[in-house]
Amino acid sequence: LTELRRDGLAAERWNLLHPAEEPRVPYVQQCLQGHEGPVVVATDYMKIVGDQIRPFINGRRFTALGTDGFGRSDTRESLRTFFEVDRHFIVLAAL
C-alpha cells in the first residue's frame, strides 16, 4: 500500500509539473479501470495504512479495515474478529 501511495503521489507531482503533457495515471487507478463496485482494503495493520490510497480511488466507495490496536486477542484470527477485519466484515463492507 505504501508503494501504491508513492506511485500516486509521483503521478500527481508529474501532472502538476507537466500540465501540457498527457497526464500520468496512478497504478491503482489503472488496475481499477473497467471495474465497478466498491473498494475494500483489509489489513492487519492500522486502518490508516489502507487509507493511504484513498485519494487515488476517484470517487468510488472506499472502506479501509484494519486492526487499530495490539494485544487484545490471543490469535490472529481472534484479532481480526475483534477489530472487524475478518471475511464476514469484508463482505459487509463490500455490500
N, CA, C and O of each residue as an XYZ file, in Angstrom:
380
protein
N       0.814     -1.194      0.000
C       0.000      0.000      0.000
C       0.859      1.260      0.000
O       0.518      2.254     -0.640
N       1.954      1.211      0.709
C       2.835      2.370      0.738
C       3.391      2.660     -0.646
O       3.500      3.821     -1.041
N       3.742      1.618     -1.385
C       4.261      1.824     -2.740
C       3.177      2.360     -3.674
O       3.463      3.171     -4.555
N       1.934      1.909     -3.484
C       0.840      2.445     -4.295
C       0.643      3.933     -4.017
O       0.372      4.714     -4.930
N       0.782      4.314     -2.758
C       0.672      5.740     -2.416
C       1.812      6.543     -3.045
O       1.586      7.614     -3.610
N       3.028      6.022     -2.945
C       4.170      6.720     -3.549
C       3.971      6.898     -5.049
O       4.267      7.955     -5.606
N       3.471      5.858     -5.689
C       3.218      5.939     -7.126
C       2.152      6.999     -7.422
O       2.301      7.781     -8.361
N       1.088      7.029     -6.633
C       0.034      8.021     -6.822
C       0.535      9.438     -6.623
O       0.196     10.334     -7.396
N       1.338      9.646     -5.593
C       1.899     10.973     -5.335
C       2.854     11.397     -6.445
O       2.893     12.564     -6.835
N       3.622     10.434     -6.949
C       4.550     10.740     -8.045
C       3.777     11.141     -9.305
O       4.188     12.057    -10.017
N       2.676     10.470     -9.579
C       1.859     10.812    -10.747
C       1.250     12.201    -10.565
O       1.237     12.999    -11.502
N       0.745     12.492     -9.365
C       0.191     13.829     -9.104
C       1.239     14.915     -9.311
O       0.965     15.946     -9.925
N       2.434     14.676     -8.797
C       3.511     15.665     -8.921
C       3.894     15.871    -10.376
O       4.043     17.008    -10.823
N       4.054     14.782    -11.119
C       4.417     14.876    -12.529
C       3.349     15.654    -13.289
O       3.670     16.517    -14.107
N       2.081     15.352    -13.021
C       0.985     16.043    -13.704
C       0.975     17.539    -13.377
O       0.662     18.363    -14.236
N       1.317     17.882    -12.139
C       1.377     19.285    -11.736
C       2.495     20.023    -12.465
O       2.319     21.161    -12.899
N       3.640     19.369    -12.594
C       4.807     20.000    -13.203
C       4.811     19.945    -14.732
O       5.604     20.637    -15.371
N       3.935     19.131    -15.322
C       3.882     18.973    -16.777
C       2.435     19.082    -17.268
O       1.889     18.116    -17.803
N       1.812     20.252    -17.089
C       0.391     20.381    -17.440
C       0.094     20.257    -18.932
O      -1.036     19.941    -19.305
N       1.066     20.494    -19.779
C       0.845     20.434    -21.221
C       0.991     19.021    -21.782
O       0.647     18.773    -22.937
N       1.495     18.105    -20.977
C       1.714     16.744    -21.448
C       0.575     15.839    -20.989
O      -0.235     16.204    -20.136
N       0.541     14.653    -21.582
C      -0.508     13.692    -21.219
C      -0.360     13.322    -19.737
O       0.729     12.958    -19.292
N      -1.456     13.415    -18.976
C      -1.355     13.123    -17.545
C      -1.038     11.651    -17.276
O      -1.493     10.757    -17.989
N      -0.260     11.434    -16.246
C       0.041     10.069    -15.814
C      -1.084      9.596    -14.898
O      -1.663     10.381    -14.148
N      -1.377      8.324    -14.969
C      -2.439      7.725    -14.162
C      -1.788      6.803    -13.137
O      -1.002      5.931    -13.508
N      -2.103      6.983    -11.848
C      -1.524      6.106    -10.832
C      -1.868      4.633    -11.099
O      -2.929      4.316    -11.637
N      -0.971      3.768    -10.720
C      -1.124      2.332    -10.964
C      -2.433      1.795    -10.397
O      -3.107      0.999    -11.050
N      -2.798      2.218     -9.198
C      -4.022      1.692     -8.588
C      -5.241      2.084     -9.421
O      -6.188      1.302     -9.513
N      -5.246      3.264    -10.025
C      -6.348      3.663    -10.906
C      -6.354      2.826    -12.180
O      -7.420      2.462    -12.677
N      -5.186      2.523    -12.705
C      -5.102      1.673    -13.891
C      -5.700      0.299    -13.611
O      -6.411     -0.257    -14.448
N      -5.411     -0.245    -12.431
C      -5.913     -1.571    -12.072
C      -7.427     -1.589    -11.931
O      -8.068     -2.602    -12.213
N      -7.997     -0.477    -11.496
C      -9.441     -0.421    -11.249
C     -10.248     -0.011    -12.472
O     -11.472     -0.139    -12.470
N      -9.582      0.483    -13.525
C     -10.307      0.904    -14.725
C     -11.061     -0.276    -15.314
O     -10.536     -1.384    -15.425
N     -12.312     -0.008    -15.689
C     -13.128     -1.058    -16.290
C     -13.832     -1.940    -15.287
O     -14.560     -2.856    -15.670
N     -13.630     -1.684    -14.024
C     -14.283     -2.464    -12.969
C     -15.166     -1.542    -12.155
O     -14.793     -0.408    -11.857
N     -16.330     -2.034    -11.801
C     -17.248     -1.245    -10.992
C     -17.288     -1.801     -9.575
O     -16.749     -2.871     -9.293
N     -17.932     -1.055     -8.701
C     -18.144     -1.517     -7.343
C     -17.254     -0.824     -6.343
O     -16.407     -0.005     -6.697
N     -17.460     -1.166     -5.091
C     -16.703     -0.525     -4.019
C     -15.279     -1.053     -3.940
O     -14.953     -2.101     -4.497
N     -14.446     -0.309     -3.239
C     -13.077     -0.738     -2.972
C     -12.968     -0.966     -1.469
O     -13.233     -0.060     -0.678
N     -12.579     -2.175     -1.078
C     -12.402     -2.524      0.330
C     -10.957     -2.947      0.521
O     -10.478     -3.874     -0.132
N     -10.268     -2.262      1.419
C      -8.886     -2.597      1.746
C      -8.887     -3.172      3.160
O      -9.347     -2.520      4.097
N      -8.376     -4.379      3.312
C      -8.309     -5.022      4.619
C      -6.857     -5.341      4.930
O      -6.150     -5.925      4.109
N      -6.417     -4.952      6.125
C      -5.027     -5.160      6.513
C      -4.944     -5.509      7.993
O      -5.819     -5.148      8.780
N      -3.893     -6.208      8.356
C      -3.633     -6.499      9.768
C      -2.949     -5.321     10.450
O      -2.680     -5.365     11.651
N      -2.670     -4.280      9.695
C      -2.099     -3.058     10.261
C      -3.233     -2.089     10.573
O      -4.406     -2.424     10.407
N      -2.888     -0.906     11.019
C      -3.902      0.096     11.335
C      -4.654      0.510     10.067
O      -4.119      0.431      8.961
N      -5.900      0.951     10.246
C      -6.726      1.368      9.109
C      -6.050      2.435      8.257
O      -6.222      2.470      7.038
N      -5.294      3.286      8.897
C      -4.646      4.385      8.173
C      -3.681      3.877      7.105
O      -3.418      4.587      6.135
N      -3.152      2.676      7.261
C      -2.256      2.110      6.247
C      -3.036      1.873      4.955
O      -2.568      2.237      3.876
N      -4.203      1.273      5.053
C      -5.035      1.060      3.875
C      -5.589      2.354      3.309
O      -5.806      2.485      2.105
N      -5.812      3.309      4.203
C      -6.401      4.586      3.813
C      -5.442      5.441      2.972
O      -5.854      6.454      2.407
N      -4.189      5.046      2.889
C      -3.194      5.808      2.129
C      -3.542      5.957      0.659
O      -3.136      6.930      0.024
N      -4.289      5.005      0.106
C      -4.578      5.051     -1.328
C      -5.934      5.680     -1.638
O      -6.307      5.774     -2.807
N      -6.678      6.112     -0.625
C      -7.999      6.709     -0.841
C      -7.995      7.827     -1.897
O      -8.902      7.862     -2.728
N      -7.012      8.740     -1.897
C      -7.052      9.834     -2.886
C      -6.979      9.369     -4.341
O      -7.314     10.127     -5.250
N      -6.552      8.148     -4.561
C      -6.336      7.665     -5.918
C      -7.428      6.710     -6.388
O      -7.266      6.024     -7.398
N      -8.532      6.667     -5.660
C      -9.637      5.768     -5.988
C     -10.684      6.462     -6.861
O     -11.494      5.789     -7.498
N     -10.679      7.787     -6.899
C     -11.552      8.582     -7.774
C     -13.048      8.395     -7.545
O     -13.762      7.907     -8.421
N     -13.505      8.778     -6.386
C     -14.932      8.855     -6.141
C     -15.653      7.552     -5.892
O     -16.863      7.566     -5.666
N     -14.979      6.451     -5.922
C     -15.638      5.173     -5.624
C     -15.813      5.046     -4.123
O     -15.080      5.647     -3.338
N     -16.806      4.247     -3.741
C     -16.993      3.996     -2.312
C     -15.777      3.220     -1.819
O     -15.420      2.181     -2.375
N     -15.158      3.732     -0.782
C     -13.896      3.180     -0.280
C     -14.032      2.899      1.206
O     -14.489      3.750      1.969
N     -13.637      1.713      1.609
C     -13.646      1.340      3.019
C     -12.296      0.737      3.376
O     -11.814     -0.175      2.704
N     -11.692      1.255      4.440
C     -10.439      0.687      4.940
C     -10.735     -0.037      6.243
O     -11.315      0.536      7.165
N     -10.335     -1.290      6.313
C     -10.489     -2.087      7.528
C      -9.096     -2.384      8.063
O      -8.174     -2.676      7.301
N      -8.954     -2.306      9.370
C      -7.646     -2.577      9.951
C      -7.737     -2.852     11.436
O      -8.754     -2.585     12.077
N      -6.662     -3.387     11.966
C      -6.600     -3.715     13.387
C      -5.937     -2.567     14.124
O      -4.713     -2.517     14.252
N      -6.753     -1.649     14.605
C      -6.240     -0.448     15.262
C      -5.893     -0.697     16.722
O      -6.377     -0.001     17.615
N      -5.069     -1.673     16.948
C      -4.644     -1.975     18.314
C      -3.805     -3.235     18.349
O      -3.564     -3.871     17.323
N      -3.366     -3.584     19.540
C      -2.476     -4.729     19.680
C      -2.704     -5.366     21.045
O      -3.014     -4.675     22.016
N      -2.554     -6.661     21.115
C      -2.610     -7.347     22.394
C      -4.002     -7.621     22.920
O      -4.154     -7.955     24.095
N      -5.011     -7.491     22.098
C      -6.380     -7.704     22.549
C      -6.854     -9.129     22.306
O      -7.938     -9.496     22.757
N      -6.082     -9.926     21.616
C      -6.516    -11.271     21.263
C      -5.335    -12.220     21.323
O      -4.180    -11.820     21.179
N      -5.657    -13.496     21.541
C      -4.595    -14.488     21.648
C      -4.154    -15.046     20.298
O      -3.059    -15.599     20.194
N      -4.976    -14.914     19.272
C      -4.614    -15.392     17.939
C      -4.890    -14.307     16.909
O      -5.638    -13.364     17.165
N      -4.281    -14.453     15.754
C      -4.501    -13.506     14.648
C      -5.976    -13.530     14.238
O      -6.564    -12.481     13.973
N      -6.567    -14.712     14.187
C      -7.974    -14.842     13.816
C      -8.879    -14.102     14.807
O      -9.817    -13.416     14.399
N      -8.604    -14.237     16.083
C      -9.384    -13.527     17.099
C      -9.198    -12.011     16.975
O     -10.143    -11.243     17.157
N      -7.981    -11.600     16.665
C      -7.705    -10.178     16.485
C      -8.518     -9.615     15.326
O      -9.104     -8.538     15.439
N      -8.552    -10.343     14.212
C      -9.313     -9.889     13.045
C     -10.807     -9.811     13.364
O     -11.489     -8.887     12.919
N     -11.307    -10.760     14.119
C     -12.718    -10.728     14.502
C     -12.989     -9.546     15.429
O     -13.978     -8.835     15.252
N     -12.122     -9.334     16.411
C     -12.310     -8.236     17.364
C     -12.342     -6.882     16.663
O     -13.177     -6.034     16.978
N     -11.437     -6.683     15.719
C     -11.356     -5.400     15.023
C     -12.198     -5.358     13.748
O     -12.105     -4.408     12.971
N     -13.005     -6.371     13.536
C     -13.928     -6.416     12.403
C     -13.210     -6.324     11.060
O     -13.544     -5.506     10.203
N     -12.213     -7.193     10.910
C     -11.439     -7.237      9.672
C     -11.500     -8.632      9.042
O     -10.836     -8.877      8.035
N     -12.273     -9.535      9.607
C     -12.316    -10.893      9.067
C     -13.210    -10.955      7.829
O     -13.775     -9.945      7.409
N     -13.330    -12.135      7.260
C     -14.050    -12.301      5.987
C     -15.487    -11.824      6.053
O     -16.024    -11.336      5.058
N     -16.118    -11.958      7.206
C     -17.512    -11.531      7.337
C     -17.642    -10.011      7.199
O     -18.557     -9.512      6.544
N     -16.731     -9.300      7.815
C     -16.791     -7.832      7.757
C     -16.326     -7.289      6.412
O     -16.758     -6.215      5.993
N     -15.449     -8.025      5.734
C     -15.064     -7.618      4.384
C     -16.277     -7.704      3.454
O     -16.497     -6.818      2.627
N     -17.056     -8.771      3.595
C     -18.272     -8.915      2.793
C     -19.262     -7.808      3.124
O     -19.850     -7.216      2.220
N     -19.454     -7.518      4.412
C     -20.378     -6.453      4.800
C     -19.934     -5.111      4.231
O     -20.765     -4.333      3.763
N     -18.645     -4.834      4.266
C     -18.140     -3.580      3.721
C     -18.368     -3.498      2.214
O     -18.660     -2.423      1.688
N     -18.237     -4.610      1.527
C     -18.430     -4.628      0.080
C     -19.894     -4.440     -0.297
O     -20.211     -3.847     -1.327
N     -20.769     -4.946      0.539
C     -22.212     -4.812      0.238
C     -22.683     -3.411      0.509
O     -23.860     -3.107      0.317
